[in-house]
Every structure is written in structure tokens, then in C-alpha cells.
Amino acid sequence: MPGTELFGAEERKEVNDVLETGILFRYGHDAQRNGHWKAREFEEEVKKITGAKYAHAMSSGSTAVATALAAAGIGTGDEVIVPPFTFIATIEAVLFVGALPVFAEVDETLCLSAEGIKKAITPKTKGVCLVHMCGGMAEMDSIMQVVKEHNLILVEDAGQAFASSYKGVSTGLFGKAGSYSFDFFKIATAGEGGVLVTNDEETYNKADYYSDHGHSHIGAKRGMEQHPILGFNYRIGELNAAVGLAQTRRVPHIREVNRKYKKMLTELLSQTPGIGFATIADPDGDSATFLNILMETPEAAQRTVDEMNNAGVAGFDYWYKNMYHFINQWDHIKEMRTASKLAVEVLGTPQDYANLQLPVTQNVIGRLISFGIRCTWTEEQVRDLAAKISDCVKKALATAHA
Ligand SMILES: Cc1ncc(COP(=O)(O)O)c(C=O)c1O
């Protein structure tokens, strides 16, 4: 949780600015707010880091990805290709805009592959909701080729990938719209918050309206504003935005330290036979929030996880079994348990979600163990962790060969 590791005076100062005026709302009240526009400043800071032409802060990464889909024109009945390895919010967002998720294979980048996308395309495919997982990025050259060839709408859920890029372009800016999460576990946190980015003015305007009941945000009297489209309340409040602003200013520093420790950990672990790593499509653009180890087999990964649990090694995720980020754990989708009927239940699922065959993904995620990089580590702690991991891998592999 690098953002929260550095929580301090800067965050308190930004929050206090808001508390002093009492203007917790992001719009209007110009005379009373004493020049404090935290949501706007937060958006400017995100633009600085990503190079986005437009950024729009919202209540969460979940509402930001839902808004990105809607603003990009994805809605009822549209098939959208999604990964089976992501935080569930991606799939919920597709379902709740009325669209139909189609699961496709990921590769060793941990993201959808061009090959996987291609195989999942049907005549009803409208778009792809690509997720840049674990601080890294998808292989964008080949993906963009498929997207263009098939005239698909690309939306990027870069919920876990703020401050990462591919060949100089920030994740989130390859398609119509992208989103970042600033929840409590990200490289920068707003407590709860999300930001939508786009380089397209029309998409930005739609997102701006959609996330605030359709308000145009033009004119001096909110109650009399025009409503170009229907929308809902996905607004961020000024208190959360104030925290997000202070945290986002820290990101270049956090990313630099993350990269240093990730490099160190990678070099140390490379010396242990049996340890491989996930593909980083552009190592220069890595936000380095995770080190993603790929063992040779799912069995080797499971035994390593057992050894690490026995040895009290902390700070890792085995997504395949122990986390809510993988389709194997999504029984509610497989059984389509919903509070009220969704479009997918009326229109029919494009795939049998309970019996999906995704062998490449099962193998990759089965072999994956991810370590969160901490920007407050010392070099000694990094060496110590590498030694412990290495020890556990050696024991795990020795048991396998016994
Ligand atoms: C890929 C991805 N998308 C969306 C989200 C949802 O973000 P939030 O928790 O801010 O709603 C997350 C959160 O972990 C995520 O990892």
C-alpha cells in the first residue's frame, strides 16, 4: 500500500483547507470556498502525471470504469471482451451498464492478450474492457492492431496501473476512456476515489454529465443547469479529493523507490532456479507496485505458497486461490446471483460462465505469486525478503523432486 505508507502533513493540510471553509461539495459555492477546488486540482495533478487531455475525478475506481464504458457508448446488449483475472469491479461495471461480458484469455503480461481478444470476437462484439493488472501494462501494439482491425471500442480499466505507461503513453489513454482507482490499496489513495481519463472531448463531456445526474456544469445556479443526458451520482467529495491530491503529488517519488526495490528484488531472486517473472510489456513504464513471480507450474507455486505461509512470509498474494481477483472464486457470476434482474439475464449470457475453458489463463494465474512493493522498505529488508522467498522456493522444489 505505498500511498498510505506516506500519509502525513501534506494530506492533513489539503484536508484542513476544505474543513476550514466547510465546502465539501466539488461544484459551485465560489464565494465561500476561499479558492479551494480540491477535485479540480486533483484532476490537474492526474493530468500532469498521465499526460491526459482530460481527467475527471469520481467516487471510486468502480464508478470511474462504469462511467468510462457508458461515455464510450457501451450499453445494453453489447458484448464486451473482459479478462478473467481482474478485480470484480471491471465485470460488475460491464454488467451494470447492461452489457454482456465475454471472457478471454490473458497471457504472461497478466492482461488480455491480442490472441485471446481475437478468439473471443463475435458479430456482437462492441468493445474490449482491457485491464492493466498488478501495476503493469498489456502488450498494447498487438492489442491496438486487433482493436483497429475489428473496429472495437477500447476502454481501459487501469485501476491498478496509475502512473504506468507503454512506450511513453500512459495506460488508460489508448482507447476511448480509461480509469484509475484511488482506493485505500493503490499507489496513491483518496480514501475512496477514482479518476477517468480521456483525450476525447466528447467522451469527457459525457463522463462529466453522466457522473453527476447529467448536469452540464454550465451556469451560476446548479438547480437550473441543463441536463444533456441522464446520469447518476458518482461524484467525489472535496475531502476525498484533497487526500487524493496530496497523495498524487507523491507518486513520482513512490514510483522511483518502487522501481529501485523491485529491480533489487528481481535481481536477487533471479539467482534462484525455478523462479521466473511475469512479462512487463514495457519495463520503462512499470509503476512497480508489484513483483510478479511466475513459477514453472501451478503445483510449484502452491507448494511455494505453503512454504511461505509456514515460514511467516507476508505481503504476497496467490490470486489463483486466495484472492477475489480470479474467476475461479466468482461463484455469484457463475450462478448469476443478482439483487434484481440484469440485462444479461434477460438477453442471455454469451458464454456458459460456469463452464468456461480458459486453459492459458488457468495455467498463468496458477503459477503467479505477487509481492506488493513497499516504498518504505530498507535495502536490508529487501535482501531479507529475497532470502526468505528463495529459501521457500528451494524447499518447495525439493519436496516436489523427493
Ligand atoms: C482493476 C481494478 N478495477 C477497478 C477497481 C475498483 O476500484 P475501487 O475500489 O476504487 O472501486 C479495482 C480495485 O481494486 C481494480 O483493481
The ligand as a MOL file (V3000), in Angstrom:
LIG
                    3D

  0  0  0     0  0            999 V3000
M  V30 BEGIN CTAB
M  V30 COUNTS 16 16 0 0 0
M  V30 BEGIN ATOM
M  V30 1 C -8.5240 -3.3850 -11.8710 0
M  V30 2 C -9.4340 -2.6940 -10.9150 0
M  V30 3 N -10.5350 -2.0750 -11.3850 0
M  V30 4 C -11.3810 -1.4280 -10.5650 0
M  V30 5 C -11.1720 -1.4030 -9.2100 0
M  V30 6 C -12.1870 -0.7440 -8.3290 0
M  V30 7 O -11.6690 0.3780 -7.7090 0
M  V30 8 P -12.3670 0.9330 -6.3780 0
M  V30 9 O -12.0050 0.0370 -5.2640 0
M  V30 10 O -11.7500 2.2990 -6.2380 0
M  V30 11 O -13.8050 0.9950 -6.6400 0
M  V30 12 C -10.0520 -2.0190 -8.6670 0
M  V30 13 C -9.8110 -2.0150 -7.2200 0
M  V30 14 O -9.0160 -2.7370 -6.6880 0
M  V30 15 C -9.1580 -2.7000 -9.5350 0
M  V30 16 O -8.0950 -3.3390 -9.0810 0
M  V30 END ATOM
M  V30 BEGIN BOND
M  V30 1 1 1 2
M  V30 2 1 2 3
M  V30 3 2 2 15
M  V30 4 2 3 4
M  V30 5 1 4 5
M  V30 6 1 5 6
M  V30 7 2 5 12
M  V30 8 1 6 7
M  V30 9 1 7 8
M  V30 10 2 8 9
M  V30 11 1 8 10
M  V30 12 1 8 11
M  V30 13 1 12 13
M  V30 14 1 12 15
M  V30 15 2 13 14
M  V30 16 1 15 16
M  V30 END BOND
M  V30 END CTAB
M  END
